[in-house]
Amino acid sequence: MDSRIPYDDYPVVFLPAYENPPAWIPPHECSRRRVYHPDYNNELTQFLPRIVTLKKPPGAQLGSNIRGGKASELGIFISKVIPDSDAHRAGLQEGDQVLSVNDVDFQDIEHRKAVEILKTACEISMCVRFFPYNYHGQKDRTVH
């Protein structure tokens, strides 16, 4: 008697698209070239969560767009920042993941609800982190 599980009963797993690693630069080959190369930058503080505070009059625009939400399973991300806007001056950038807004968790929120919170709030305290890897993967499966 065969005790193996039929193939159709296995769960479906979606893997992220493969990304090619940066070109290899040997350590002995001009170490200065390697240290200052953007693909070999070991400065990771840019990925730490940070608080962005914005104030806007009722009905005013923040100067940024978001994408994603619960349906995409990857969170809410800043998808556009208008130059010289309040959002730009506060330090928001494309690829920032919005972790929370005014103590509301944005990591598992519907897009519609996130937009509503951002549009209606006059004072916004936003916890974000720069997370371009999930942002680029998320662009392909965004559901609004």
C-alpha positions in Angstrom: 0.0 0.0 0.0 1.3 3.4 -1.0 1.3 5.9 2.0 2.5 9.0 0.0 0.3 12.1 -0.1 -1.1 12.7 -3.6 0.5 15.6 -5.3 -2.7 17.6 -5.6 -3.0 17.7 -1.8 0.2 19.6 -1.2 -0.3 23.4 -0.4 0.5 25.9 -3.1 3.5 28.1 -2.2 4.3 31.3 -4.1 8.0 32.3 -4.1 9.3 35.8 -4.7 10.9 36.4 -8.1 14.6 35.7 -8.2 16.8 38.7 -8.0 20.3 38.5 -9.4 23.0 39.4 -6.7 25.3 42.3 -7.4 28.4 41.7 -9.5 31.2 40.2 -7.4 34.1 42.5 -6.6 36.9 40.6 -5.0 38.1 42.1 -1.7 41.7 42.3 -2.8 40.8 44.1 -6.1 40.8 47.7 -5.2 39.1 47.6 -1.8 38.2 51.3 -2.2 36.1 50.5 -5.2 34.3 47.9 -3.2 33.8 50.0 -0.1 32.1 52.9 -2.0 30.1 50.7 -4.4 26.3 51.1 -3.7 25.7 47.3 -3.9 28.2 46.7 -1.2 27.1 49.5 1.2 26.8 48.1 4.7 25.1 51.2 6.1 21.8 49.7 7.3 20.5 52.6 9.4 18.4 53.7 6.4 16.2 50.6 6.9 15.4 51.4 10.6 11.9 52.5 11.4 11.5 56.3 11.8 8.7 58.7 12.8 7.4 61.2 10.3 5.2 64.0 11.6 2.9 65.9 9.2 0.3 68.6 9.9 -2.3 69.6 7.3 -5.4 71.7 7.1 -8.7 69.8 6.6 -9.0 68.8 2.9 -5.3 69.5 2.1 -3.2 67.0 0.3 -0.1 65.3 1.9 1.9 65.2 -1.3 2.2 61.4 -1.4 0.4 58.4 -2.7 0.1 54.9 -1.2 -0.4 51.5 -2.7 -1.0 48.0 -1.3 -3.0 46.9 1.7 -4.4 43.7 3.2 -5.3 42.2 -0.2 -1.6 42.4 -1.4 -0.4 40.7 1.9 2.7 42.9 1.9 1.5 46.1 3.6 1.0 49.7 2.7 3.8 51.5 0.8 4.5 55.1 -0.3 4.3 54.9 -4.1 4.9 58.5 -5.0 6.1 61.7 -3.2 5.5 65.0 -4.9 8.7 67.2 -4.9 8.6 70.1 -2.5 5.5 68.8 -0.8 5.0 68.5 3.0 5.6 64.7 2.6 8.8 65.4 0.7 10.1 67.9 3.3 9.2 65.5 6.1 11.4 62.8 4.5 9.0 60.4 3.0 10.2 58.5 0.0 9.0 56.0 -2.5 9.5 52.5 -1.1 8.8 53.5 2.5 6.5 51.0 4.2 3.9 52.6 6.5 3.9 50.6 9.7 1.4 52.8 11.6 -0.4 56.1 11.5 -1.6 57.8 14.7 -1.2 54.5 16.6 -3.3 52.5 14.0 -1.4 49.5 12.7 -1.0 49.7 8.9 0.7 46.3 8.5 -2.6 44.5 7.9 -5.1 47.2 6.9 -7.3 47.5 3.8 -6.2 50.1 1.3 -9.5 51.9 1.5 -9.3 52.3 5.3 -5.6 53.5 5.1 -6.6 56.2 2.6 -9.5 57.3 4.8 -7.2 57.7 7.8 -4.6 59.6 5.9 -7.2 61.9 4.3 -9.2 62.8 7.4 -6.4 63.3 9.9 -5.1 66.8 10.4 -2.1 65.8 12.5 -0.3 62.7 11.4 2.4 60.7 13.2 3.5 58.1 10.8 6.0 55.2 11.6 7.7 54.2 8.4 10.7 52.2 7.3 12.4 52.1 3.9 11.8 48.7 2.6 12.3 48.7 -1.2 12.6 44.9 -1.5 9.0 44.3 -0.5 7.9 47.4 -2.3 9.1 46.3 -5.7 7.7 42.8 -5.2 4.4 44.3 -4.0 4.0 46.6 -7.1 3.2 43.5 -9.1 0.4 42.3 -6.9 -1.2 45.5 -5.6 -5.0 45.4 -5.2 -6.7 48.7 -4.4 
